[in-house]
């Protein structure tokens, strides 16, 4: 039955590509979360009226975020080739896609972190200060827990965007479902391969969305 | 306990807003001290100077012998554990349960877990939240949220409790319950309470002393009962009339003047135990006058009771004058309300 609809699909190859896509998405989401969170918190704390209020630093960080958020991803990959070669020692395989994926999406996520943090009731931060909390305590016990639903829904959106980015990274040789759909499906004119890859990507996206929504629902006690 | 000496706070540069203007005051150990003023009077800034959330532009603030305005950041954090604060909008962490919120300041102070749990249990009983300890703030009423706020503020056994409009977001009945709880805490734990408010009712009910603020300055300061009896500044008179003159006094007076135009309207002020003496019945027995009660009101403050009574006295002119003189002799302030 499946063979009838997808005559040209090599399922072993398809499964390999799926695993590569999942790996690239998971690893880049992880690093994006870490770097985006740090960047977002720095952006928040250095903004006017906050604990580390610093106009210059805030401006520089903000500009950095905006610039990297604005570069189209495909161009960013190409621009980052020398950098990737330097730290990954190769341009091939799923590993090599990670620097570009993280650099492309961390600033995007940092903006979402910033929005989430700005929604925290200012009074709660003041209350923590009035109790004698250190800035590190405020970060880990107030800022992160109080904005967690926004942080989780933000990383869900980012992870889904990253699935799309991995497909683009595939074109420059990172492997994955995007690569398979392009080389095996499009260039060899096998529509069924492209279709199968698309369905698998959709399934991955739906699973991410489902997990994200479930987590937010469970965490949010407001 | 708390000493402020010529404290100024200016926001921004030289021409910025002067939120606190030359405030000097001292608050005794174990007192409940009220600061009243309309919004923008500088009272929020003043209370934030007391725990270093704001730094004074000039002047000194001393709490329990330590000068808040000049301690290091690290020392200030230790001071803040002893000068805690509750807020108008409670400012609880929505992500933590009642227990978790109360444990938060203990975590900040580095109290070990077992000790923390014991302390939290104790505080839950103190503020009357038994049975709600695992609820999240979103599941609590306003009064319950403020109880969590109070428990949280008491966790590190502070010497001073700052209340920033702590009852302004609550309905009248809940306000009274929270005020009772604060009075109880003040008596049981002996801690000093400083509260800012715009409601004279709050001052009347629990404060020992009051400072009235207007445009960054303290315009009047004294014992609550004294201020109620003899308010000096115009703004204080307005605040006092909030609680001593029930709504509709003006209309009642106008109505009486129209119905019985030839009587003399007299406002009597009773203080302390005078409020419990039958002055009026002896007045009627001793003088040939008729008395018509227009309005009466007794206000209880922490320093004693304070009552006002508006009468219309009917009779011939000299007898009425004698009657008023009699009231004076009995220790009741009597003031003829002149028609205007």
Interface residues (C-beta under 8 A of the other chain):
Chain A: X121 X123 X124 X126 X127 X128 X129 X130 X131 X132 X133 X134 X137 X141 X142 X145 X146 X148 X219 X221 X222
Chain B: X51 X53 X76 X77 X78 X79 X80 X81 X84 X85 X87 X89 X91 X92 X93 X94 X95 X96 X104 X105 X107 X108 X109 X136 X137 X138 X152 X156 X162
